[in-house]
Amino acid sequence: MVLSGNFGLETKDMEGRTALLYAVQQNYNQDAIDLLRKGADVSAKDKNGRTILHIAMHTGNMSLTMLLLDRGISAMPRDSKGSIPLHYAAVAGQTDIISALLTCSGPSMDRFDIEAENRNGYTALQLASLNGRHSTVQLLLSHGASYATINGARGMNAAHMAAERGQTDIMTVFTQWGFKIDTPSAKEMTALHYASANGHDKTILFLLEQGARIDVKCPSNGWSPLFYSICNGHEAASQVLIERGADVHTVEATGFPLLHTLAFNDTPEGLRILFENGVDIESEDRMGNTPLLYAVRAKSFGALQLLLEIGANPGAKERQDGSTALHYAASKGQLLAAQLLISFGAHVDTKDYSGNVPLHLAVINGQEECVRLLLDSSADIKAKDKAGQTALQLAAIHNQSAIMSMLILSNS
């Protein structure tokens, strides 16, 4: 019925496709040609804003693409996301189609821009790079596409994107075209930062072989490639960096060492890697605190357990107030952490600089389960703080009636 006249030519289905759009999508070339002869609208768009040229180039339909370009149809229609047909072809790696487009002349190429961006700021080269389209990247570069163009939304160029995705072969192409390995992105990260953050050990090796600075730090946060790799749980990539000389004692911009950051972020495997590579688990930050104290404060149970298993001192004190990890766990009701610390030898009657034992802090904060644990662990119920107050007196002062009963019963 459609081919018998103009009736129904522009009728759309549930996907917003006209008969012409459907024919092109299904690769029914002859039907598409017949529809074009009958006057079907070549600018019609489906519900995603795609024209027949978008579809033809995406699917690699050379004959239809050339027919449309020969008719002078613009090569620059945009879909609902601002993508032109070239973007679609770049994503799909349709190198032959792109080559035909780029060597085309005439009205179709009026205002054509190889650097055109979609609404997310991606150029064709960036899309090809992200999707690992090696030959497409080569072709676009040879026709003037720039690897240096920055994606406004992400602050990265095509080479950074290749590193982020672990596209080592494409990184090779960019270096052959003059990309400087340590060129920073708008976010001040190098290709090595991006490869490391995403655990691409082969790309890391390539970048290092090309002379990438292994300990280069991102100015905004002071993170080195190893910092990014190990904090994101990429063990193999971290080992590659360490084996090639990455600084395991690196410190981020606010002064926190890598070891302490891993403890705070509950990254036990990262801690193990550093320990196995000679980092002292008792090393202190600029405030004099050990990783164990960070793990307890952040409720990083996995990191806490690992640190204790490899020999961390359970009684390490904070320089500022003299409290131990057990003081903090008891005060915050971290029962599992307190149990673990005690099982690894933490002393239940260690005093902080105010004379408080862990029991005092558990009482003051109403942590009944921790009070019971400490009493069961033979905590001294008569221990006094610097003001001469016992746990029972502190319970009365802070209206902890249930704990008062517990203490009285224990004392009896």
C-alpha positions, -999 to +999 in steps of 0.1 A: +000+000+000+029+023+008+044+019-026+012+025-045+011+062-038+019+089-012-006+077+013+012+063+044+047+073+033+052+094+064+031+073+088+052+064+119+052+032+139+056+029+177+093+036+174+087+068+155+099+052+122+085+060+088+085+033+062+118+047+048+135+047+082+123+011+088+135-001+054+170+014+060+172+000+095+163-035+082+189-030+053+161-033+027+180-012+002+157-017-028+126-008-008+144+022+006+153+033-030+117+028-041+105+049-012+129+076-020+117+077-057+082+080-044+091+111-025+096+098+011+110+124+034+148+119+038+148+142+068+123+122+088+135+112+122+126+084+146+118+089+183+155+092+190+160+119+163+179+096+139+176+102+102+182+075+075+218+088+072+225+082+109+212+046+104+229+039+071+263+051+084+260+032+117+252+000+100+278+004+073+253+006+044+277+020+018+254+020-012+227+039+005+251+063+022+266+072-011+232+075-027+221+100+000+253+120-002+252+121-040+217+136-036+232+164-016+216+154+018+234+172+046+260+151+064+253+171+096+218+162+109+217+158+146+197+133+167+181+141+200+215+139+217+232+161+193+251+133+175+257+135+137+260+104+114+298+106+117+295+100+155+274+068+149+299+055+123+328+062+147+312+043+176+306+013+153+340+015+137+326+019+101+360+030+087+350+025+050+319+045+054+338+073+072+364+073+045+338+077+018+322+105+037+355+124+043+364+122+006+330+133-005+324+168-019+294+189-029+264+202-010+263+174+015+296+186+030+285+222+035+294+232+070+307+197+078+329+197+109+351+167+118+354+182+153+316+185+158+306+175+193+274+159+206+256+172+236+279+153+259+309+170+243+323+140+224+339+143+190+340+114+165+377+108+174+369+106+211+340+082+205+362+060+183+389+061+209+365+051+237+352+022+217+386+009+206+382+016+169+419+015+159+415+019+121+389+046+126+411+066+149+439+064+123+416+076+095+402+105+115+436+117+125+448+115+089+419+138+079+427+164+105+408+153+137+427+164+168+435+142+197+441+174+218+404+185+217+391+186+252+357+171+261+341+200+280+320+177+303+348+153+312+379+175+308+397+148+289+411+145+254+409+114+232+442+101+244+432+103+280+400+084+271+420+057+255+441+053+286+410+053+308+396+024+287+429+005+285+431+009+247+468+004+245+469+000+207+451+034+203+475+050+228+502+038+205+486+056+175+483+088+195+520+088+205+529+082+169+509+113+161+528+134+186+508+130+219+530+139+248+526+112+275+525+135+305+500+160+290+475+167+318+437+168+314+416+197+325+413+178+358+452+178+360+454+140+355+478+124+331+472+093+309+490+072+335+466+085+362+436+074+341+451+040+333+460+034+369+427+044+383+410+019+361+435-010+366+448-013+330+482-029+337+491-033+300+484+003+293+504+013+324+534-007+311+532+010+277+530+045+292+560+038+314+579+025+285+571+057+267+586+077+296+556+086+317+565+100+351+556+072+375+551+094+406+535+124+390+509+139+413+475+153+404+478+189+418+443+191+431+445+161+455+482+151+454+473+116+442+500+096+423+491+069+398+498+043+426+474+062+449+446+059+423+453+023+414+456+009+449+427+029+464+405+016+436+414-020+444+435-028+413+460-052+427+478-062+395+481-027+383+494-016+417+520-043+417+532-033+382+537+003+394+555-008+426+578-032+407+588-003+385+596+020+413+564+038+424+568+055+458+549+034+483+553+062+509+535+087+488+514+114+506+483+131+493+477+169+492+463+172+527+491+152+543+476+117+546+500+089+536+487+062+512+489+036+540+466+056+562+442+064+534+438+027+526+431+020+563+405+047+564+389+035+531+388-001+542+411-015+515+427-045+532+443-059+500+459-026+493+473-026+528+487-061+523+504-050+491+522-021+508+531-043+538+546-069+515+566-042+498+582-030+529+559-003+543+560+000+581+524-006+593+533+014+625+542+045+605+526+077+617+510+105+599+519+141+606+496+140+637+514+110+650+486+085+643+490+050+630+468+033+603+451+012+630+436+043+645+423+054+611+407+020+605+388+021+638+376+057+634+363+049+599+347+017+610+369-001+584+366-035+599+383-054+571+413-031+573+414-033+611+414-071+610+442-072+583+464-047+603+460-068+635+468-100+616+500-087+602+512-074+635+499-038+641+501-027+677+465-028+691+475-004+719+488+024+697+479+058+711+467+090+694+493+117+700+466+144+706+447+128+735+464+095+743+434+074+734+437+040+719+417+022+692+398+004+720+389+038+736+373+049+704+356+016+697+341+015+732+329+051+730+312+046+697+297+012+704+318-007+678+314-040+695+330-062+668+360-039+666+363-039+704+361-077+705+387-079+678+411-055+695+408-073+728+414-107+711+446-093+697+459-081+730+445-046+735+447-037+772+413-029+786+426-006+813+449+017+793+443+054+802+442+083+779+456+118+789+424+125+808+428+094+828+399+076+811+399+039+805+378+025+776+351+015+802+347+051+812+340+062+776+316+033+770+297+043+802+295+080+794+282+073+759+257+047+770+273+018+751+258-011+771+272-039+749+307-025+751+304-020+788+294-057+792+323-068+769+349-048+789+335-061+822+337-097+809+373-089+798+382-081+834+382-043+831+390-025+864+356-013+876+373+009+902+396+027+878+395+065+882+399+093+857+419+124+865+389+139+883+388+108+906+356+095+891+349+058+887+328+042+860+299+039+885+301+076+893+302+085+857+271+064+850+253+083+877+264+117+864+253+108+829+220+092+839+229+058+826+206+038+849+208+005+830+246+007+830+246+016+867+227-016+875+252-036+854+282-021+872+267-026+907+259-062+898+294-067+885+310-051+915+290-073+938 
